[in-house]
Amino acid sequence: MIKNYSIPIHHDDITSLHAGDIIYVSGDVFTARDEAHQLLLKKDVHEIPFAFSDKALYHCGPLMEMKNNEWRVISAGPTTSFRMESFEQDLIKKFDINMIIGKGMMGEKTRKGLENKGVFLVYTGGAGALAADQITKIKEVFWLDELGMAEAVWIFSVDHFGPLVVAIDSYGNTLFRS
Amino acid sequence: MDDNEIISGLVRLIQKAETELPLDVIYALRKAYECEDGIAKIQLENILKNIKIAKETQRPLCQDTGVQTFFIEVGKDFPYIGKIKDLILTAVRKASTKIPLRPNTIDPFTHRNHKDNVGNNIPSITWDFIDGDMVVITAIPKGGGSENMSKLVMLKPGEGIEGVKEFIIREIRNAGGNPCPPTVIGIGIGGGADLAMKLGKKALLRPVGIRHPDNLVAEVEKSLLLEINKTGIGPMGLGGNVTALDVHIEKAPRHPASLPVGMVVQCWADRRASMVIYKDGSFELAD
């Protein structure tokens, strides 16, 4: 039985997770790719129009469709996380992030950033249709005109999102070999 | 020939490529599933589930619907050669809202998104002329995550095929889980820098499991596949036995001073679909 964790995840749960564990998560996530990372780092924390500390960060550039004035998610798997490596440690610190979801490896800076603090979870890359079916609500979107569909920050509610693999745990252990 | 019929056929071609994988790829992924356990097996289980959902709901397999890429073989007696390009551009624009496709064409200077997946030189179309009066169009939408791991090297001829193998294995190791393994690797050897890369991409047109007709080339494909799978990178780079589903090589004669090698990496979503248009404007879709 794979365990489901709520977002925001409690620190005790973070410390109970180890690299290689397989879990599901349910709650709110915000998407951010390269451009959103740069924008979020540039802005003052009080300028950010959404609460971030109760959400997981999801490396994702979704495929969305506007129908009858409502957004619908078509396909929304993870994007290559390593592109965000150079920004991530600063973002973790600034926004108090304790859960990151993506795909592929992250580097030394992210590993350090998550030490005693959070986890990096990986979703199967390319499984966009599967992931979209686990997104239950599209709550908001920010900077859509400025950044475009893939780079904008989307707030999604997810339910039993996964299975996810703990790729970096809060003890600095990682599944990836260098 | 009814232009609108052809355009809707082309939209269906793109939709088929984006939502359904060819049977040879599905078969290879199922076989990979049998070869793995633990975390690696879970990745393949997710992949196979995703393939099923995408096909049933006719939604793109991956949110990265790629750069629209077409390889076209035009029969020199096909009566509407001059129309083909415009029909493809119109179909890509239409497919972008109908399927839909993610707006994936961004001007490298202004960062402006073209929104309809059409821009200078995009969609990417490679033309080849053949005998006969029909046209075969193959769509291979190419995702960014795997394309980012593609690479060109100009080896010294003295490094030989051993040098080619070393280059490929080194790059596969560097790429790790980034290109969404298990991948399909297309390799172009010879020609010039541009032709090596083009042959690498063209090599992806060949179905998974089919070897090069030249035995010497086929042996190198087999030994590279074995070596790549020995790296242990595995599905999504999380460790496992299957890092690549196949390796395809295409070759051209090299200049005496050069040994160009173009490596094109394709993710597990080895998307590919073809359409044949006959001289009367009727058409068929195929894997």
Chai-1 contact restraints between the chains, C-beta under 6 A:
chainA,res_idxA,chainB,res_idxB,connection_type,confidence,min_distance_angstrom,max_distance_angstrom,comment,restraint_id
A,P62,B,Q63,contact,1.0,0.0,6.0,A-B,restraint_1
A,L63,B,Q63,contact,1.0,0.0,6.0,A-B,restraint_2
A,L63,B,R102,contact,1.0,0.0,6.0,A-B,restraint_3
A,E65,B,P100,contact,1.0,0.0,6.0,A-B,restraint_4
A,I74,B,R59,contact,1.0,0.0,6.0,A-B,restraint_5
A,S75,B,R59,contact,1.0,0.0,6.0,A-B,restraint_6
A,S75,B,P60,contact,1.0,0.0,6.0,A-B,restraint_7
A,S75,B,Q63,contact,1.0,0.0,6.0,A-B,restraint_8
A,A76,B,Q63,contact,1.0,0.0,6.0,A-B,restraint_9
A,G77,B,C62,contact,1.0,0.0,6.0,A-B,restraint_10
A,G77,B,Q63,contact,1.0,0.0,6.0,A-B,restraint_11
A,T80,B,G145,contact,1.0,0.0,6.0,A-B,restraint_12
A,T80,B,N178,contact,1.0,0.0,6.0,A-B,restraint_13
A,F82,B,N178,contact,1.0,0.0,6.0,A-B,restraint_14
A,G104,B,G177,contact,1.0,0.0,6.0,A-B,restraint_15
A,G104,B,N178,contact,1.0,0.0,6.0,A-B,restraint_16
A,G104,B,G237,contact,1.0,0.0,6.0,A-B,restraint_17
A,M105,B,G176,contact,1.0,0.0,6.0,A-B,restraint_18
A,M105,B,G177,contact,1.0,0.0,6.0,A-B,restraint_19
A,T124,B,Q43,contact,1.0,0.0,6.0,A-B,restraint_20
A,T124,B,N46,contact,1.0,0.0,6.0,A-B,restraint_21
A,G125,B,C180,contact,1.0,0.0,6.0,A-B,restraint_22
A,G125,B,M236,contact,1.0,0.0,6.0,A-B,restraint_23
A,G126,B,C62,contact,1.0,0.0,6.0,A-B,restraint_24
A,G126,B,C180,contact,1.0,0.0,6.0,A-B,restraint_25
A,G126,B,C267,contact,1.0,0.0,6.0,A-B,restraint_26
A,G126,B,A269,contact,1.0,0.0,6.0,A-B,restraint_27
A,A127,B,N46,contact,1.0,0.0,6.0,A-B,restraint_28
A,A127,B,N50,contact,1.0,0.0,6.0,A-B,restraint_29
A,G128,B,C62,contact,1.0,0.0,6.0,A-B,restraint_30
A,G128,B,Q63,contact,1.0,0.0,6.0,A-B,restraint_31
A,A129,B,N50,contact,1.0,0.0,6.0,A-B,restraint_32
A,A129,B,I53,contact,1.0,0.0,6.0,A-B,restraint_33
A,A129,B,A54,contact,1.0,0.0,6.0,A-B,restraint_34
A,A129,B,R59,contact,1.0,0.0,6.0,A-B,restraint_35
A,L130,B,K49,contact,1.0,0.0,6.0,A-B,restraint_36
A,L130,B,N50,contact,1.0,0.0,6.0,A-B,restraint_37
A,L130,B,I53,contact,1.0,0.0,6.0,A-B,restraint_38
A,G148,B,N113,contact,1.0,0.0,6.0,A-B,restraint_39
A,M149,B,P103,contact,1.0,0.0,6.0,A-B,restraint_40
A,A150,B,R102,contact,1.0,0.0,6.0,A-B,restraint_41
A,P163,B,I42,contact,1.0,0.0,6.0,A-B,restraint_42
A,V165,B,I39,contact,1.0,0.0,6.0,A-B,restraint_43
A,L175,B,L238,contact,1.0,0.0,6.0,A-B,restraint_44
